[in-house]
Amino acid sequence: MSWCGRDIAVKLQNLQFGLATMSEDASSGILGLGHGNGLGTKYPTFIDQLAGQGFTGTKTYGVALSVRDEVEGHIMFGDLDTSRFRGSLQTVPLI
């Protein structure tokens, strides 16, 4: 996990995690990055647990896919990396 440009390790307690080889309904997301407890699942997701156990202050995450001159992508939990986008963020309703 990355926090403020540093890689850190966290130890989550009581995290429910599963392995699927096939799914007809992917509403709970991939790697627990779906809408969360009560919205996409009946249990706390990875993002719910990060916030619920105090590792992040919010249930947000950002994914930056690699571009031509970069070798790897990045994922940030609980914060924004404003160096990875231009402009301002907008709130949109989930449908």
Residue, then its C-alpha position, 0 to 999 in steps of 0.5 A: m500500500s502506498w501512502c504519501g509516496r511511501d510504501i507501507a504495510v498494514k495488518l487488517q483484522n477479520l478481513q473476508f476475502g474470496l477467490a472466484t474463478m467465474s461470476e455472473d454478478a460482479s457488483s461487488g467489484i474486483l479485489g473488494l473495490g466495489h461499492g461496499n457493505g450494504l451496497g454491493t456486498k453483505y460484508p465489509t469490503f477491503i475498502d470498508q475495512l481500511a476506513g473502518q480500522g482507521f488506516t484511511g480517513t475515507k473510503t476512496y481509492g485512485v487507480a492510475l494505469s501506466v502510460r507509454d513512458e511508465v513501466e507500472g501503474h499505481i493505486m492509492f487508498g484513502d487519498l488523492d494523488t493530484s500529480r496523476f491527473r489534470g483539472s478538478l474532480q467532479t461528484v457524479p451520482l452512482i446509477 
